[in-house]
Amino acid sequence: MTLGGVMTEAAPDVRVSTLELFFDLVFVFVITQLADALAEHLTLASLGNTVLILAVVWWMYSGYAWLTNAIAPNSTIRRTLLLTGMAGFLVMALTIPGAFGEYGWLFGVSYLVVNIVHFTLFMGVDQGRARAMRLLGPLNILAALLVLAGGLVHEPYRHLLWVAAPVLQITASYLHRIEMHEIAAGHFAERHGLVIIIAIGESIVSIGVGFAGVHLSWGPILVAVLGLCIAYYLYWFYFAGDDERGARVLANTSQPLHRARLALQAWGYAHYPMLLGIIVASVGIKMTVSHATGPLHWGQASALGGGVALYLLGHAAFLAQLRLRGVPHRLVAAALALATIPLGHWVALAQLIALPLVMVVTAMVEDLPEVRRTGSTAIGTFGRIPTSEES
């Protein structure tokens, strides 16, 4: 909707549109490509590159989530611009295997396009948000130019420029007037929740690709089932009610600056280690396909246990920002996930069995007080908005 040529904000109770979901599917292709590239070269250097690429790409995905939270993509011009942004994400994903090599310049150009489209769309919103973007937008574009420059120079300057980009972006988030962004809490939380569940789903697809050419004996089949169990409990920790409680906390935060900071820190920064954990864990599971009854290398076992731990630490940070229960449970579970690494170095299946057990026991212990109090588990929170007391 426009008023006097100015875009108006999306309705507070608006649901995520199918176009936004389509956008998320394109973004999650980045997750798939990162997992495939890391599985191809499971080294600390490759992990560092994964961290950097995900940092800059997630920043702009989150930027688009804030954008569509402010305006509905309900006109031809907006949809066309979003399509252009999607094309940028798609090309970035395609270049990921060579982002720090021959395709660095192409990744940089695509990333610059994504930033320019984002800035262009945001400048058409109401005057308050437009004023907020007058500083953030150019700084985002400057970060994109750093990434582009990194694709055109040689080491050590390439990585230095790449590191400078997310540092600038994080700094920019504290320099501009973030309180000028009004947030539709339900839409905002739903959008970030959808990208998590799509990423978990894509991790299962990525694991399935690892079965190409593998004889389906009991070992690989057991790996597939246990990998699904791990993915399920990653899903469970996020969607057993904490997503809805988080949305309620955000909706009930009335002070504009605090509300915007909470959105940035809980759904922006805290979701980053969750996505990184999904990537690393899927790589670890994929590595067990051909080693089901044998030992994993330390790096492979570390990817499996460390990926789950990263996800749990990210979710603990999410809950801590929102002051919701469950933080100690996730911290303990993360420590236990790391403790399974020697098991994987002994027998891969031992670690694959231990990880879902750690997560299911943690979930049961966390639910126990609720069961004693009401006679129901977290299952009862699915599909409903929690009460203010539960929040």
C-alpha positions in Angstrom: 0.0 0.0 0.0 1.2 3.5 -0.7 0.2 6.8 0.8 1.3 10.0 -1.0 3.9 8.0 -2.9 5.4 6.6 0.3 5.3 2.9 1.2 3.4 2.1 4.4 4.4 -0.6 6.8 3.0 -4.1 6.8 0.1 -4.7 9.0 1.1 -5.8 12.5 -0.7 -9.2 12.2 0.5 -10.0 8.7 1.7 -13.5 8.1 4.7 -14.4 6.0 3.8 -14.3 2.4 4.5 -17.1 -0.1 6.9 -14.8 -1.9 8.9 -14.4 1.3 8.9 -18.2 1.7 10.2 -18.4 -1.9 12.9 -15.9 -1.0 13.9 -18.1 2.0 14.2 -21.2 -0.2 16.7 -19.3 -2.4 18.6 -18.2 0.7 18.8 -21.7 2.2 20.5 -22.8 -1.0 23.4 -20.8 0.4 23.3 -23.1 3.5 23.4 -26.2 1.2 26.3 -24.9 -0.7 28.3 -24.0 2.4 27.7 -27.5 3.8 28.8 -29.1 0.6 31.9 -27.0 0.3 32.9 -27.7 3.9 32.3 -31.4 3.5 34.6 -31.3 0.4 37.4 -29.8 2.4 36.9 -30.3 6.2 39.7 -28.1 7.5 40.0 -25.2 9.9 40.7 -22.9 7.0 37.5 -24.0 5.2 35.5 -23.7 8.5 36.9 -20.1 8.8 35.7 -19.3 5.2 32.3 -20.8 6.0 32.1 -18.6 9.1 32.9 -15.5 7.1 30.6 -16.2 4.2 27.7 -17.1 6.4 28.3 -13.9 8.5 27.9 -11.5 5.5 25.1 -13.5 3.8 23.1 -13.9 7.0 23.4 -10.2 7.7 21.7 -9.3 4.5 19.1 -12.1 4.8 18.2 -10.6 8.1 18.1 -7.2 6.5 15.5 -8.5 4.0 13.5 -10.0 6.9 13.4 -6.5 8.5 12.5 -5.0 5.1 9.5 -7.3 4.4 8.5 -6.8 8.1 8.1 -3.1 7.2 6.5 -3.4 3.8 4.4 -6.0 2.1 5.8 -7.3 -1.3 2.4 -6.5 -2.9 3.3 -4.5 -5.9 4.9 -5.3 -9.2 7.9 -3.0 -8.5 8.5 -4.5 -5.1 8.2 -8.1 -6.3 10.6 -7.3 -9.2 13.1 -5.8 -6.8 12.8 -8.8 -4.5 13.3 -11.1 -7.5 16.5 -9.1 -8.2 17.6 -9.6 -4.6 16.9 -13.4 -4.9 18.9 -13.5 -8.1 21.8 -12.0 -6.1 21.5 -14.6 -3.4 21.3 -17.4 -6.0 24.5 -16.2 -7.8 26.3 -15.9 -4.4 25.3 -19.4 -3.6 26.6 -20.7 -6.9 30.0 -19.0 -6.4 30.5 -20.3 -2.8 33.0 -23.1 -3.8 35.2 -20.4 -5.4 34.3 -17.4 -3.3 37.9 -17.1 -2.0 39.3 -18.0 -5.4 38.4 -17.3 -9.0 34.8 -16.4 -8.3 35.5 -13.9 -5.5 34.7 -10.9 -7.7 31.4 -12.5 -8.9 30.4 -13.2 -5.3 31.2 -9.5 -4.5 29.2 -8.1 -7.4 26.2 -10.3 -6.4 26.5 -9.2 -2.8 26.6 -5.6 -3.9 23.4 -6.0 -5.9 21.7 -7.5 -2.9 22.7 -4.5 -0.8 21.7 -1.9 -3.4 18.2 -3.5 -3.8 17.7 -3.7 -0.1 18.7 0.0 0.3 16.5 1.1 -2.6 13.4 -0.7 -1.2 13.9 0.6 2.3 14.3 4.2 1.2 10.7 4.0 -0.1 9.3 3.1 3.3 7.9 5.8 5.7 10.2 8.7 6.5 11.2 7.3 10.0 12.7 4.1 8.6 14.1 5.9 5.6 16.0 8.3 8.0 17.3 5.2 9.9 18.6 3.7 6.6 20.4 6.9 5.5 23.4 5.8 7.7 22.9 2.0 7.7 22.3 1.6 4.0 25.6 3.3 2.8 27.5 1.4 5.5 26.0 -1.9 4.3 27.0 -0.9 0.7 30.5 -0.1 2.0 30.7 -3.5 3.6 29.7 -5.0 0.2 32.4 -3.1 -1.5 34.9 -4.5 1.0 33.8 -8.0 0.0 34.0 -7.1 -3.7 37.5 -5.7 -3.1 38.5 -8.9 -1.3 37.5 -10.8 -4.4 39.9 -8.7 -6.5 43.1 -8.8 -4.4 45.4 -11.6 -3.2 46.2 -12.8 0.3 46.6 -11.7 3.0 44.5 -8.7 2.0 41.6 -10.8 0.7 40.8 -12.2 4.1 41.5 -9.0 5.9 38.9 -7.2 3.7 36.4 -10.1 4.3 36.8 -9.8 8.1 36.4 -6.1 7.9 33.0 -6.4 6.2 31.1 -8.1 9.1 32.9 -6.0 11.7 31.6 -2.9 9.8 28.1 -4.3 9.6 28.0 -5.1 13.4 29.3 -1.6 14.1 26.8 0.0 11.8 23.9 -1.7 13.7 24.9 0.3 16.8 25.5 3.6 15.0 22.2 4.1 13.2 18.9 4.9 14.9 17.6 1.3 15.2 14.6 2.4 17.3 13.1 4.0 14.2 12.3 0.5 12.9 8.8 -0.6 14.0 8.5 -4.4 14.2 5.5 -6.6 13.6 6.5 -9.3 16.2 4.5 -12.2 14.9 5.7 -11.8 11.3 9.3 -11.2 12.4 9.5 -14.3 14.6 7.7 -16.5 12.0 10.0 -15.4 9.2 13.1 -16.3 11.2 11.6 -19.6 12.4 10.8 -20.6 8.9 14.3 -20.1 7.7 15.5 -22.4 10.6 13.1 -25.2 9.8 13.9 -24.9 6.0 17.6 -25.0 6.8 17.1 -28.1 9.0 15.1 -29.7 6.1 17.9 -28.9 3.6 20.4 -30.5 5.9 18.5 -33.7 5.6 18.5 -33.4 1.8 22.3 -32.7 2.0 22.8 -35.9 4.0 20.7 -37.8 1.5 22.9 -36.7 -1.3 25.8 -38.3 0.6 24.2 -41.7 0.0 24.8 -41.5 -3.8 26.5 -44.7 -4.8 26.4 -46.2 -1.3 25.2 -49.8 -0.8 22.2 -49.7 1.5 23.3 -52.1 4.2 22.1 -51.8 7.8 25.0 -49.4 8.7 24.1 -46.6 6.3 20.4 -47.0 6.9 21.0 -46.7 10.7 23.1 -43.5 10.0 20.2 -42.1 8.0 17.6 -42.8 10.7 19.9 -41.4 13.5 20.7 -38.4 11.4 17.0 -37.7 11.1 16.6 -38.1 14.8 19.4 -35.4 15.4 17.6 -33.1 12.9 14.3 -33.7 14.6 15.6 -32.7 18.1 17.3 -29.6 16.6 13.8 -28.8 15.4 12.2 -29.7 18.7 14.4 -27.4 20.8 13.4 -24.4 18.7 9.7 -25.2 18.0 8.5 -26.8 21.2 7.0 -23.5 22.3 10.1 -21.2 22.6 9.5 -19.7 19.2 5.9 -18.6 20.2 7.1 -17.4 23.7 9.8 -15.4 22.0 7.3 -13.7 19.7 5.2 -12.9 22.7 8.1 -11.3 24.6 9.0 -9.2 21.5 5.3 -8.1 21.1 5.1 -7.1 24.8 8.3 -5.0 24.7 7.0 -1.5 24.3 10.1 0.6 24.5 11.2 1.1 20.8 15.0 1.0 21.3 14.8 -2.1 23.6 12.4 -3.8 21.2 14.6 -3.2 18.2 17.8 -4.2 20.0 16.0 -7.4 21.2 15.0 -8.2 17.6 18.6 -7.7 16.4 20.3 -9.7 19.2 17.8 -12.6 19.6 16.8 -13.1 16.0 19.8 -11.7 14.3 23.0 -12.6 16.2 21.7 -15.6 18.2 20.3 -17.3 15.1 23.7 -17.1 13.4 25.4 -19.9 15.5 22.2 -22.0 15.1 22.5 -21.8 11.3 26.3 -22.5 11.5 25.6 -25.4 13.8 23.1 -26.9 11.2 25.7 -26.6 8.5 28.5 -28.2 10.6 26.3 -31.0 12.0 25.0 -31.9 8.6 28.6 -32.2 7.4 29.4 -34.4 10.3 26.4 -36.7 9.7 27.3 -36.9 6.0 30.8 -38.0 6.9 29.5 -41.0 8.9 27.7 -42.6 5.9 30.7 -44.5 4.8 32.2 -45.0 8.3 29.1 -46.2 10.2 30.8 -49.1 12.0 34.3 -47.6 12.0 36.1 -44.7 13.5 35.8 -41.1 12.4 38.7 -38.8 12.1 38.9 -36.2 14.9 37.8 -33.5 12.5 34.7 -35.4 11.4 33.7 -36.4 14.9 34.3 -32.7 16.0 32.0 -31.5 13.2 29.2 -33.9 14.3 29.4 -33.0 18.0 30.5 -29.4 17.5 27.7 -28.7 15.1 25.0 -29.8 17.6 26.8 -27.9 20.4 26.9 -24.7 18.3 23.2 -24.9 17.6 22.4 -25.5 21.3 24.6 -22.6 22.3 22.9 -20.3 19.8 19.5 -21.3 21.1 20.7 -20.7 24.6 21.8 -17.2 23.6 18.3 -16.7 22.0 16.6 -17.7 25.2 18.9 -15.6 27.4 18.2 -12.5 25.4 14.5 -13.1 25.8 14.9 -14.1 29.5 13.1 -17.4 28.9 13.7 -20.7 30.7 15.9 -23.4 29.4 19.3 -21.8 29.1 21.1 -24.0 31.6 19.7 -27.1 30.0 21.1 -26.2 26.6 24.4 -25.2 28.0 24.7 -28.6 29.6 23.5 -30.4 26.5 26.1 -28.5 24.4 28.9 -29.6 26.7 27.6 -33.2 26.5 27.5 -33.0 22.7 31.1 -32.0 22.7 31.9 -34.9 25.0 30.6 -37.3 22.4 33.5 -36.5 20.1 35.8 -39.2 21.5 32.9 -41.7 20.9 32.9 -40.8 17.2 36.6 -41.3 17.0 36.1 -44.8 18.4 32.9 -45.8 16.5 30.8 -43.4 14.4 27.5 -45.1 15.3 28.3 -44.6 19.0 28.4 -40.9 18.6 25.3 -40.9 16.4 23.4 -42.8 19.0 24.7 -40.6 21.9 23.7 -37.3 20.4 20.0 -37.8 20.1 20.0 -39.4 23.6 21.6 -36.3 25.0 19.0 -34.1 23.4 16.0 -36.2 24.3 17.1 -36.5 27.9 17.7 -32.8 28.1 14.2 -32.1 26.7 12.6 -34.5 29.2 14.5 -32.9 32.1 13.5 -29.4 31.0 9.8 -30.5 30.6 9.7 -32.3 34.0 8.6 -29.2 36.1 5.9 -28.4 33.6 4.7 -32.0 33.6 4.5 -32.0 37.4 2.7 -28.6 37.4 0.1 -29.2 34.7 0.3 -32.8 33.7 1.2 -31.8 30.1 4.4 -31.5 28.1 5.8 -28.9 25.7 3.8 -30.7 23.0 0.8 -28.9 24.3 2.2 -25.5 23.3 2.3 -26.3 19.6 0.0 -24.3 17.5 -1.1 -21.8 20.1 0.1 -18.5 21.5 1.4 -18.9 25.1 -0.2 -17.0 27.9 1.6 -14.0 29.4 2.5 -16.1 32.5 4.2 -18.6 30.2 6.2 -15.9 28.5 
